[in-house]
Structure formats: structure tokens, C-alpha cells
Amino acid sequence: MDPSVCKVGDLDDVDPKLRCEIEQFYAKYKQDEGVPTEFGGGGLDYQAQYGASDEAFGLISVKARRHAANNPLAVFRDHFARWRPAAGLALAAIALAAFAGGAALGACPLCAGADADLGAGVNAAVSLGAKYVSNSYGGSESSSETTDDSEFYEHEGVAVTASAGDDGFGVSYPAASQFVTSVGGTSLTQASNARGWTESVWSTSSTEGTGSGCSADEAKPSWQTDTGCKMRTDNDVSAVADPNTGVAVFDTFDQDGFLEVGGTSVSSPIIASVFALAGTPASGTFPSSYIYMHTSDLFDVTTGSTSTCSPSYLCTAEVGYDGPTGWGTPDGTADFVS
């Protein structure tokens, strides 16, 4: 791979450099993973859609079809260099679902501007037919976020996932939204047990690890029944996020090769991918509620913590539900259907 073949383009439409990078990633992924031709036979199809302000770069719909399947999956990323590794890992995660399960995938490169730009990207993805939307960004809660909920994140019949944050104990938005699936992070290591792996709460230090906690502004959804938080509790579910046990990403921008990355920017698109593999969400439902219907179909994470808090389950893993890992990590797709 030679990143020099990708030249910087204008920001008035789909960026040719970004298009080139995605095409390189697509080709490299198929080559390294031995993806059969029919899995990616649909090729790449682009469609631009602008966001709420002039700073919003737009949306690219990258479709990889397997047989007759055609379910767009969108992933959000920043156009600028500092988000490119996150974009690569998100594309890697959703490509797995696209090639293995027939879901399509997309990338939405938005500027790191106002929350409205990112929210507009969610709406743009859904308007283009996306049924699975992963959001690898977040910020502090505010009293206005419930307005943002109704304007940007309240999409019935669409699996909207959001990263819980990487700064340890505490709640971020939009993961705090009652209408999204809040995704925490774990450390995943090989083991000699029957599963072949063990998992614990991802916590590198008091300021680096999965976010979790009790929202100050969001009402508790009807499917959440934990009693230690009267408001919305984060998280619903989790997946690997520890950078030390993370995922491989092929970066065409400045690394020119594979690197290992992590954060809940990994776990959110992984969970979106599992939703995609499970099939189209039922109309009139919020897929985050599915997690609470089949909890025995997840790997329960019972060790690790990010802080000391009260009640302790908001920051410490335990049997059953807890804040850092929700109900656990995917064991197949049974927990991700209505």
C-alpha cells in the first residue's frame, strides 16, 4: 500500500483522497481476510449528503453487497487526521459484518464541529436507509440533550450505537441517550477455558477506561430495571476496547500499515456489526431494548472496575447487569433480535 497515491481533494463534495483511502482499505481487507468475490461483489457506491451547517463534510455510503442483501450501515468519523485511525477501526469492524453477514456498510466523515453536525449525520444516514448507525464520539451531558434526542437520535427500527467514552467512570452523550445502545469496553485476553477467552472491565487508569454511570438528564427507559440509578444508566452492552488487547487496523493515511488500536470507538461499531448480523430491527422498536430480553445469550463480564462509586455496580463488574459492561459481550446474535 502506498498512501502517496491518495491525494488531498476539495471539501465541496466527496473527498477524492478519502474515497481513495476507503478503496485501498476495501481491497486490503478482502486480500488479507480471503474474502470470496461474491461477498464484495457489489463494489463501492458513494452518495453525498450534507449536514446541518457549512462545516459538515457530508456522508458517503459505501455498499458491500452479498447476494440480495442491502442494509446500509453507517459509521461516523471526522475528516481530519486525528480521527483517521478511529475511522479505520470502525470500517474494519463493520466490514466484518458486511462480508460475513450480508449487511452493507458506510462511512460518514463529518467535521469535528457542533453536535448538530454529527446529529445531522445520523439523520442523513437513516434517511438514506441505514438500519445500523455507530457513533464513535461523545461529550459532556447537558440539560439540552433531550432536545437533541428527539431531533437526532430517536429513530425507531434503527440500531443506533454510541461509545461510552474512554475517560473512565462517568457518563457521556450521546451514549447517555435513552434511544441509543450505550456500548462499554472490556479487556479481552486468550485463556485455556472452554470459551478460549476471558474478559474484564477495561480500565488502564483512573482517567483511561470505559465510561459508565448514572445520567443526570436522561429519563430511564422502560426496559431498564436497575434500582441504583433513577435516571438512564450506562451501559447496555459492551465489547473489546482496551488498546492493549485491541483490534488491528490498516492505516493508509500516516502509518502505512497495520496498527493496534482500542477505545470504545472500537466497541461501538462492533456492536453495530452484531446488530447487522442479527437482521433488520423490528419497526416501531428501539433495538437497545433487545439487549434486556435475552440476557442469558451474552458473555457476562464479572471482574474489574474503573473507580470507587455508590452503588458499586455503576463502576464495578458483577454477576448480571453492571454499568461498565452492561449485560455483557456478544455470544452470537441471539441477544440482538426482538
C-alpha positions in Angstrom: 0.0 0.0 0.0 1.3 3.4 -1.0 -0.6 6.2 0.7 1.1 8.7 -1.6 -1.3 7.6 -4.4 -4.1 9.2 -2.4 -4.1 13.0 -3.0 -6.0 15.6 -0.9 -9.2 16.7 -2.6 -11.6 19.6 -2.2 -14.2 19.5 0.6 -17.0 20.6 -1.7 -18.1 17.0 -2.4 -16.9 13.5 -1.6 -13.2 13.9 -0.9 -11.2 12.0 -3.5 -8.4 11.3 -1.0 -10.9 9.8 1.5 -12.5 7.8 -1.4 -9.1 6.5 -2.4 -8.3 5.5 1.2 -11.6 3.6 1.6 -11.0 1.8 -1.7 -7.5 0.9 -0.5 -8.9 -0.4 2.8 -11.6 -2.4 1.0 -9.1 -4.1 -1.3 -6.6 -4.8 1.5 -9.3 -6.2 3.8 -10.5 -8.6 1.0 -6.9 -9.6 0.3 -5.8 -10.3 3.8 -9.0 -12.0 5.0 -9.5 -14.1 1.9 -13.0 -12.7 1.3 -14.7 -14.6 -1.5 -15.6 -12.4 -4.6 -19.3 -12.8 -4.1 -19.1 -11.2 -0.6 -17.9 -7.9 -2.0 -19.4 -8.2 -5.5 -21.5 -5.0 -5.1 -18.3 -2.9 -5.1 -18.3 0.6 -3.7 -21.2 3.0 -4.2 -20.9 6.6 -3.0 -23.6 9.1 -2.2 -23.0 12.5 -0.7 -25.3 14.2 1.8 -24.6 17.4 3.6 -25.2 18.0 7.3 -26.8 20.9 9.2 -24.0 23.5 8.7 -21.4 24.5 6.1 -18.8 22.8 8.2 -20.4 19.4 7.8 -18.5 17.4 5.3 -21.3 15.1 4.3 -21.9 11.4 4.1 -20.5 8.6 2.0 -22.5 5.4 1.6 -20.1 2.6 0.9 -22.1 -0.5 0.0 -20.7 -4.0 0.0 -23.5 -6.5 -1.0 -23.6 -10.2 -0.5 -26.3 -11.8 -2.7 -29.6 -9.8 -2.4 -28.8 -8.2 1.0 -28.8 -4.4 1.0 -28.8 -2.9 4.5 -26.7 0.3 4.8 -24.7 0.6 7.9 -23.2 4.0 8.7 -20.2 4.9 10.8 -19.3 8.4 11.7 -15.8 9.8 11.6 -14.0 13.1 11.4 -12.4 14.2 8.1 -9.3 15.4 9.8 -6.2 13.3 10.5 -6.7 12.9 14.3 -9.8 10.7 13.7 -8.5 8.7 10.8 -7.3 5.7 12.9 -10.7 5.6 14.6 -12.4 5.6 11.2 -10.2 2.7 10.0 -11.1 0.6 13.0 -14.7 1.4 12.6 -14.6 0.4 8.9 -12.8 -2.8 9.8 -15.4 -3.8 12.4 -18.4 -3.1 10.1 -16.6 -4.7 7.1 -16.6 -8.0 9.0 -20.4 -7.8 9.3 -20.8 -6.7 5.7 -18.8 -9.5 4.3 -19.8 -12.3 6.7 -23.5 -11.5 7.1 -24.6 -9.6 4.0 -25.1 -6.1 5.6 -23.8 -3.1 3.7 -21.6 -0.5 5.3 -21.0 3.2 5.1 -18.8 6.0 6.4 -19.9 9.4 7.4 -17.0 11.8 7.6 -18.1 14.9 9.4 -16.1 17.8 10.7 -15.5 18.0 14.4 -17.9 20.9 14.7 -21.1 21.3 16.5 -23.1 18.4 17.9 -25.8 19.4 15.4 -23.5 18.4 12.6 -22.9 15.0 14.0 -26.6 14.6 14.8 -27.5 15.7 11.2 -25.2 12.9 10.0 -27.3 10.4 12.0 -30.4 11.7 10.3 -28.8 11.7 6.9 -27.7 8.1 7.3 -31.2 7.0 8.4 -32.8 8.9 5.5 -30.6 7.0 3.1 -31.9 3.7 4.6 -29.3 2.9 7.2 -30.6 0.4 9.8 -27.4 0.4 11.9 -25.6 3.6 12.8 -22.4 3.6 15.0 -21.3 6.8 16.7 -17.7 6.9 18.0 -17.7 10.3 19.7 -19.1 11.8 22.8 -19.1 14.8 25.1 -20.4 16.0 28.5 -24.1 15.9 29.3 -26.2 19.0 29.2 -29.8 20.0 30.0 -30.4 20.4 26.3 -29.5 16.9 25.3 -33.1 15.6 25.5 -33.9 18.1 22.7 -31.0 16.6 20.7 -32.5 13.2 21.4 -35.8 13.9 19.7 -34.1 15.8 16.8 -31.2 13.4 16.0 -31.2 10.1 17.9 -34.8 8.9 18.3 -35.1 6.5 15.4 -37.4 3.6 15.8 -36.4 0.4 13.9 -32.8 1.6 13.7 -29.9 0.2 15.8 -28.0 3.4 16.9 -25.0 2.6 19.0 -22.7 5.0 20.8 -19.3 4.8 22.5 -19.5 5.1 26.3 -16.3 7.1 26.4 -12.6 6.4 27.2 -12.0 8.6 30.3 -13.1 6.1 33.0 -16.2 6.4 35.3 -18.7 9.0 34.1 -21.4 9.4 31.5 -21.1 11.0 28.1 -23.5 12.0 25.4 -25.0 10.6 23.1 -24.3 7.3 24.8 -26.5 8.6 27.6 -29.5 9.0 25.3 -32.3 6.6 26.2 -32.8 6.0 22.4 -29.3 4.6 21.6 -27.4 1.4 22.7 -24.7 2.6 25.0 -21.6 0.5 24.5 -18.9 0.0 27.2 -15.5 -1.6 26.8 -13.6 -4.7 28.0 -10.1 -6.1 28.1 -10.1 -9.4 26.1 -7.3 -12.0 26.6 -6.8 -15.5 25.5 -7.3 -18.2 28.1 -7.4 -22.0 28.5 -11.0 -22.1 29.5 -13.9 -23.6 27.3 -14.5 -20.2 25.6 -10.8 -19.7 25.0 -11.0 -16.1 26.2 -11.5 -14.1 29.4 -12.9 -10.6 29.7 -12.8 -7.9 32.4 -13.7 -4.2 32.6 -11.4 -2.1 30.6 -9.5 0.2 33.0 -6.0 1.3 32.3 -6.0 4.1 34.9 -8.5 6.3 36.8 -8.6 8.5 33.7 -8.4 5.9 31.0 -11.1 3.2 30.7 -14.7 2.6 29.7 -17.2 5.2 30.7 -20.3 4.3 32.7 -22.6 5.7 35.3 -26.0 7.4 36.0 -27.2 10.1 33.7 -28.1 13.5 35.2 -30.5 14.4 32.4 -31.9 11.4 30.6 -35.0 9.5 31.8 -34.7 5.8 32.4 -36.1 3.7 29.5 -38.8 1.3 30.5 -36.7 -1.8 29.8 -34.0 -0.7 32.4 -34.8 -2.0 35.8 -31.7 -1.5 37.9 -32.5 0.3 41.1 -29.4 2.2 41.9 -30.0 4.9 39.4 -33.4 6.6 38.9 -32.3 8.0 35.5 -30.8 6.4 32.4 -27.9 4.0 33.3 -24.9 3.5 31.1 -24.2 1.0 29.6 -26.4 -1.6 27.9 -23.8 -3.9 26.5 -20.0 -4.0 25.8 -17.2 -5.3 23.6 -13.4 -5.2 23.5 -12.0 -1.7 23.8 -8.7 -2.0 25.7 -5.9 -0.7 23.3 -3.6 -3.3 24.7 -6.0 -6.1 23.6 -7.5 -4.2 20.7 -8.1 -4.7 17.0 -5.8 -4.4 14.0 -6.4 -1.5 11.7 -4.7 -0.9 8.3 -4.0 2.8 8.1 -3.3 4.4 4.7 -3.0 7.9 6.0 0.2 8.2 8.0 1.1 4.8 9.4 1.3 2.9 6.1 0.4 -0.4 7.6 -1.3 -2.2 10.5 -1.5 -0.9 14.0 -3.4 -2.0 17.1 -6.0 0.4 18.4 -8.7 0.5 21.0 -11.2 2.6 22.9 -15.0 2.4 22.9 -14.6 3.8 19.4 -13.9 0.1 18.7 -16.7 -1.4 20.8 -19.5 0.7 19.4 -19.1 -0.4 15.7 -18.5 -4.0 16.8 -21.9 -3.9 18.5 -23.5 -2.2 15.4 -22.0 -5.1 13.4 -23.6 -7.7 15.6 -27.0 -5.9 15.2 -26.4 -6.0 11.4 -25.6 -9.7 11.5 -28.8 -10.3 13.6 -31.0 -8.8 10.9 -33.2 -5.8 10.3 -34.6 -4.4 13.6 -38.4 -4.6 14.0 -40.3 -1.4 13.1 -41.6 0.6 16.0 -38.9 -0.6 18.4 -35.7 0.7 19.8 -33.0 -2.1 19.4 -31.3 -1.2 22.7 -34.3 -2.8 24.4 -33.4 -6.2 22.7 -30.4 -6.5 25.0 -32.6 -6.8 28.0 -34.8 -9.5 26.5 -32.2 -12.3 26.1 -29.5 -11.6 28.7 -28.5 -15.2 29.0 -27.3 -15.0 25.4 -24.4 -12.8 26.4 -21.0 -13.4 28.0 -21.4 -12.0 31.5 -18.3 -9.9 32.5 -17.9 -10.2 36.3 -14.5 -8.8 37.1 -12.8 -5.4 37.0 -13.7 -1.8 37.9 -13.0 1.8 36.8 -13.4 3.6 40.1 -15.0 3.5 43.6 -18.6 4.6 43.5 -22.0 4.1 45.1 -23.8 1.9 44.3 -20.8 -0.1 43.2 -22.3 -1.7 40.2 -22.2 1.6 38.3 -18.4 1.3 38.1 -17.6 -2.3 39.0 -18.4 -5.5 37.2 -20.6 -8.1 38.9 -22.8 -11.1 38.1 -25.6 -9.9 35.9 -26.0 -6.2 35.0 -23.4 -3.6 35.8 -22.5 -0.2 34.4 -19.1 -0.7 32.8 -20.2 -3.8 30.7 -24.0 -3.7 30.7 -25.3 -7.2 30.4 -22.1 -8.4 28.9 -20.5 -9.0 25.5 -21.9 -10.8 22.4 -22.1 -14.6 22.3 -23.6 -14.8 18.8 -26.6 -12.7 17.7 -29.4 -14.1 19.7 -29.4 -11.2 22.1 -29.7 -8.7 19.3 -33.2 -9.5 17.9 -36.6 -8.5 19.2 
